[in-house]
């Protein structure tokens, strides 16, 4: 399905599985992300931006780049994904 990203306003193709109830999805898109709710009819009910959290060196240390991850929490579970969408922990 196509969804307009609430951050950059571009149309994004999102692969959404069939669901039996209102379900939340987390979509990474470029250097940002958004959440969307899809109902059992496949209708997108809500889409909004997600704030990124980044780790930085305390005290302004060197300018090393930290690898970025996305943590998704819900339903009593949490999963960690790389920025490429690869699940690395659950």
FITORBA-204905 format. One record per residue: residue in three letters; x, y, z of N, C-alpha, C in turn. Coordinates in steps of 0.05 Angstrom, whole numbers, padded with zeros to 5 digits, always signed. Example, Ala and Ser with C-alpha at 12.3 -4.5 7.8 and 13.67 -1.06 7.14 Angstrom:
// FITORBA-204905
ALA+00264-00114+00156+00246-00090+00156+00264-00066+00156;SER+00257-00045+00142+00273-00021+00143+00258+00001+00157;
//
This chain:
// FITORBA-204905
UNK+00017-00023+00000+00000+00000+00000+00018+00025+00000;UNK+00008+00047-00010+00022+00072-00011+00013+00090+00012;UNK+00032+00102+00026+00027+00120+00048+00044+00145+00045;UNK+00033+00168+00052+00048+00193+00051+00063+00195+00078;UNK+00089+00197+00076+00106+00200+00100+00100+00227+00113;UNK+00094+00227+00139+00087+00252+00153+00112+00270+00158;UNK+00136+00259+00153+00160+00274+00158+00169+00289+00132;UNK+00172+00274+00110+00182+00286+00085+00161+00290+00064;UNK+00136+00280+00070+00113+00284+00052+00116+00269+00025;UNK+00134+00249+00024+00137+00232+00000+00118+00208+00002;UNK+00109+00199-00021+00093+00174-00021+00112+00150-00019;UNK+00105+00133+00000+00122+00110+00007+00106+00084+00003;UNK+00119+00064-00010+00106+00038-00012+00112+00022+00013;UNK+00091+00013+00027+00095-00003+00052+00081-00030+00048;UNK+00095-00051+00054+00083-00078+00052+00071-00085+00079;UNK+00045-00087+00080+00030-00092+00105+00016-00119+00103;UNK+00021-00137+00122+00007-00163+00122-00022-00159+00130;UNK-00039-00178+00123-00067-00177+00131-00069-00179+00161;UNK-00085-00162+00174-00088-00163+00203-00117-00167+00210;UNK-00122-00177+00235-00149-00183+00243-00160-00162+00263;UNK-00144-00142+00269-00152-00121+00288-00135-00097+00282;UNK-00141-00074+00293-00125-00050+00290-00097-00056+00299;UNK-00077-00052+00282-00050-00059+00287-00031-00036+00281;UNK-00011-00033+00299+00009-00012+00295+00033-00022+00280;UNK+00043-00006+00262+00067-00013+00246+00087+00010+00249;UNK+00113+00003+00250+00135+00022+00251+00150+00021+00225;UNK+00152+00043+00211+00164+00043+00184+00188+00061+00184;UNK+00212+00050+00178+00236+00066+00174+00236+00075+00145;UNK+00244+00100+00141+00243+00112+00114+00266+00132+00112;UNK+00287+00125+00098+00310+00143+00096+00323+00146+00123;UNK+00326+00172+00132+00339+00177+00158+00318+00183+00179;UNK+00293+00175+00175+00272+00181+00194+00252+00157+00194;UNK+00231+00160+00210+00212+00138+00212+00184+00149+00219;UNK+00164+00132+00215+00137+00139+00223+00122+00114+00232;UNK+00101+00119+00248+00084+00097+00257+00057+00099+00242;UNK+00045+00077+00238+00019+00077+00225+00001+00055+00237;UNK-00025+00061+00239-00044+00041+00248-00060+00032+00224;UNK-00064+00006+00220-00079-00005+00198-00101-00023+00210;UNK-00126-00020+00200-00147-00037+00211-00151-00062+00196;UNK-00170-00079+00204-00174-00105+00192-00184-00104+00163;UNK-00193-00081+00154-00202-00077+00126-00178-00067+00109;UNK-00155-00063+00121-00132-00053+00106-00132-00023+00103;UNK-00148-00009+00119-00150+00020+00118-00130+00032+00138;UNK-00115+00052+00129-00096+00065+00146-00111+00085+00163;UNK-00111+00082+00189-00126+00099+00208-00111+00123+00217;UNK-00084+00120+00220-00068+00143+00230-00039+00139+00222;UNK-00026+00161+00216+00003+00160+00210+00015+00185+00223;UNK+00038+00181+00238+00051+00204+00250+00081+00199+00253;UNK+00096+00221+00255+00126+00218+00257+00135+00205+00283;UNK+00158+00193+00282+00170+00181+00306+00196+00197+00312;UNK+00200+00204+00337+00225+00218+00345+00247+00198+00348;UNK+00270+00203+00335+00294+00186+00338+00308+00192+00364;UNK+00318+00172+00377+00336+00175+00400+00363+00166+00391;UNK+00384+00182+00397+00411+00175+00389+00429+00175+00413;UNK+00449+00157+00413+00469+00156+00434+00492+00175+00425;UNK+00502+00191+00444+00524+00209+00438+00545+00206+00460;UNK+00569+00212+00454+00591+00210+00474+00586+00232+00495;UNK+00586+00224+00520+00582+00243+00542+00605+00262+00543;UNK+00599+00288+00549+00621+00307+00552+00632+00316+00525;UNK+00618+00310+00503+00628+00320+00477+00654+00307+00468;UNK+00657+00281+00473+00682+00267+00466+00686+00268+00436;UNK+00701+00249+00425+00708+00249+00397+00682+00247+00380;UNK+00685+00251+00355+00663+00252+00337+00656+00225+00325;UNK+00662+00204+00339+00656+00177+00329+00626+00175+00322;UNK+00620+00161+00302+00592+00156+00294+00583+00131+00308;UNK+00561+00132+00323+00550+00109+00336+00532+00095+00316;UNK+00532+00068+00316+00513+00054+00299+00485+00059+00310;UNK+00466+00064+00292+00439+00071+00301+00421+00047+00299;UNK+00403+00045+00319+00384+00023+00320+00356+00035+00325;UNK+00336+00020+00319+00309+00027+00324+00298+00006+00344;UNK+00286+00015+00366+00274-00003+00386+00244+00001+00384;UNK+00230-00021+00380+00201-00021+00378+00190-00036+00402;UNK+00172-00023+00417+00161-00035+00442+00131-00036+00439;UNK+00119-00058+00446+00090-00061+00446+00081-00089+00452;UNK+00058-00091+00463+00047-00117+00469+00064-00133+00489;UNK+00078-00120+00507+00094-00134+00526+00120-00144+00515;UNK+00128-00136+00491+00152-00145+00478+00168-00121+00467;UNK+00193-00125+00461+00209-00104+00448+00227-00118+00427;UNK+00232-00104+00406+00250-00114+00385+00269-00091+00377;UNK+00294-00099+00370+00314-00080+00361+00320-00085+00332;UNK+00320-00064+00316+00325-00066+00287+00348-00047+00280;UNK+00364-00055+00259+00384-00037+00248+00368-00017+00230;UNK+00382+00004+00221+00369+00023+00204+00360+00012+00177;UNK+00372-00012+00170+00364-00025+00146+00340-00044+00149;UNK+00329-00045+00174+00306-00061+00179+00312-00090+00188;UNK+00338-00096+00192+00345-00123+00201+00340-00126+00231;UNK+00324-00146+00240+00320-00150+00268+00344-00163+00280;UNK+00355-00150+00301+00379-00160+00314+00375-00170+00342;UNK+00352-00164+00354+00345-00174+00381+00315-00172+00386;UNK+00305-00190+00403+00277-00189+00410+00274-00197+00439;
//
